[in-house]
Amino acid sequence: MAQSLGSIINQWLKENNLQEKFRENSVPDYWIDIVGEAIARHTKVERVDRGRMVIRAESATWKQEIINRREDIRDRVNKRFGAEVVTEVFVI
């Protein structure tokens, strides 16, 4: 029985302990879907590393907005990936 390319890639990532890193590196690709266009226009995911997501905000107002929503953002990221990708959210 033939496997799909996606399942082969997932199997390879799992076998090489790269699933977590792949998910972390994929977060910026889904940022607009996770937070919506308005927030995404004024913020950027700088990095996700070992569960710590760093978001750059263009102003103090947007920084405060992310701080206020950080638990919701963390939950949305983890829901999107079906795993605990983000444990902490930092804003710079």
N, C-alpha and C positions, 0 to 999 in steps of 0.2 A: 504494500500500500504506500503510495507516495505521500510525503509530508509537504505541507505548504512551506514556502520560503520563510514566512514569519515564525512558524513553529521551529524550524531549523535554527534560525537566528536566536530565538529565545532559549533553545536548548544549549546552544554554544555559549551564550552569555551566562547562563546558569552554571554550566560546567566550568567556566573560567572565572567565576565569582565576579562578574562584571555587571550583573543586573542592577545593583544599587547605583553604581556610577553612571550607567546608561540612563536610568531614570532621573538622577540628579542633573545630568547634562541636558536632558530633554525639557526641563521645567521652563526655560525661557521661550521655547518654541510654542508653548501653550499658554503663555502669560496672559494674552488678550482674552482667551477663552475662560481663564480662571478668574480674572478680576474685572473684566469688561473693558470696553474701549476707552471710557473716560479716565479711569485710573491708569491703564496701560500707556496712555498718551503722555503721562506725566511721571512715570516711574519705569524702572528697568531692573530686571534681575541681574545682579552682578555675578553671583555665583551661588551654587548650592554644594556644600562639602560636608560630609559626615552628618547630615541632617540639619545643618545650619544654613539657612537661606539669607543672603544679604541682598537687600533691595536699595537701589539708589533713587531718591526722590528729588525732583527738580527744585523744590522750595520747601520752606518750613511748614507751610500749610499742607502740602501733599505728604510730607514726612509724618505729620500728626495724623493724617487720615489713615496711613498705613499702620501706624502704631495702634490706632483705635480698632482697626480691622484685622490685626495680625493673627488672632486665633481663628477667625473665619477663613482667612487666606490659607493658613496652615492646613485647616480641615479640607478646604477645596482642593489644594494640591494633592493631598493624600488620597482623597476620594477619586480624583482624576486618574491617578496611577494605581489605585487599588492596593496601596502599600504605604507604610510609614516612611515617606521620602523626606519629609520636613518635620523636625521636632522643635526648632526654634526659628524665629523670624527677627532679623535685625534690620534696622533702617539707617541709611547714611545719607 
